[in-house]
């Protein structure tokens, strides 16, 4: 026990004696000599030098001109406040003219990153150790190999150990003098990791002069490329579901309006725009008066956007649409003109430029599922689209308004004869469809530019989805939106974004020729007449 205590006391003193002169060597004006001093510091494995390296990387390491001592400094108004890089002891303040900032170039900055990665392999935090191992994997710094071997011998966390083994294999593969068996084992370790970084390491080895190494590397590259191809397809499907959920939100309100009323509402995109601008206004009010509520801004904006867009929708139906029933071309022209009026009104109030709508903390960032990246924002929008769909289905099937809407869809004359006030149903239906479009605007404000033209990018796709899925059928809208989203994203890598959309449009036209009523035919006034 006494020997252990003595070793614990003596080791830091030995490290300080060994690393002190090496830290001072960082003050040389020669970048090559500075890099050699950095390599020597890394080889000591002394974790106490981490603050000095971080200061060097951050432009806070100085050389005191009086004695050439290298110290950590910060500006404090009176000069440069200096501290010892190993102990952190305050050493007073020197005038700015008495010290010289130690500068770094890009090569030295990369070397510093590799050294920090190697030195933090001893951190008590497993996440920090894993990050350090990943940094060593990227740098493949041979001087870090002893530190990696030492860390591997004592590592107990399985994930960190795996990262350390991969970092060790990456370093070994850079050494051409290693025996074939060692190279083959390293290739197997890197192949198990997969990904583009592994490909970058293994591709040069496919041309190795050693047949066994070349064969193993070629097979590993083939397996990784196959895995990446499947991962890319899965990623495109995720993107397609994300796009489909956006199209669902934009189209579902139109499906209700078009299905019940048979009205071609070209101003539907502007209801989406109003929802997005409602979100902008809510966030501006919160930024000004209650910044602590910013993460709740979208939840506050949702009911307000529904009310604003729904209210405008009811006004449009009562003021314009009800006079044009049975005259579809005039309805189309009237709502198209109304869309231009609404766009210009928004330009006059908010200006023509894009508005800034922020992302709450819970919608920021992403997470990995294997090699597939899923952003939290897209995930929440997808779930929100499904929630809106489920809520609308419940409304149609479990409420008196839903029953009346379905009755009017199936037979307007009979519904009127049974005492249903069809004019009231029309107004509420138009308001409901517009309100849902407003909810879509809240979601779209998180992934698209909020501008007067926001809705124009989705109106054509929305009509296409409603017709493809079956006019007035919500299940058809859901299947149509998700299908078109996935097909679009799968075609983009093969044919490009523009040609992909053209192919989708041609495919829908051919499909409608075979099934004029869409995927799920619904009998109703909009179809029969």
Secondary structure, DSSP 8 states (H G I E B T S, - for coil): -HHHHHHHHHHHHHHHHHHHHHHHHTT-S-HHHHHHHHHHHHHHT-GGGHHHHHHHHTT-EEEETTTTEEEEEEE-SSSEEEE-TTT--EEEEE-GGGEEE----HHHHHHHHHHHHHHGGG-S-HHHHHHHHHHHHHH--GGGHHHHHHHHHH---HHHHHHHHHHHHHHHHT-TTS-HHHHHHHHHHHHHH-HHHHHHHHGGGGG-SSHHHHHHHHHHHHHHHHHHHHHHHHHHHHHHHHHHHHHHHHHHHHHHHHHHH----TTHHHHHHHHHHHHHHHHHHHHHH-GGGGGGHHHHHHHHHHHHHHHHHHHHHHHTGGGSTT-HHHHHHHHHHHHHHHHHHHHHHH-SS-B-----GGGS-EEEETTEEEEHHHHHHHHHHHHHHHHHHHHHHHSHHHHHHHHHHH-HHHHHHTT--HHHHHHHHHHHHHHHHHHHHHHHTTTS-BSTTTTHHHHHHHHHHHHHH-TT-HHHHHHHHHHHHHHHHHHHHHH-HHHHHHHHHHHHHHHHHH-TT-SS---SHHHH-
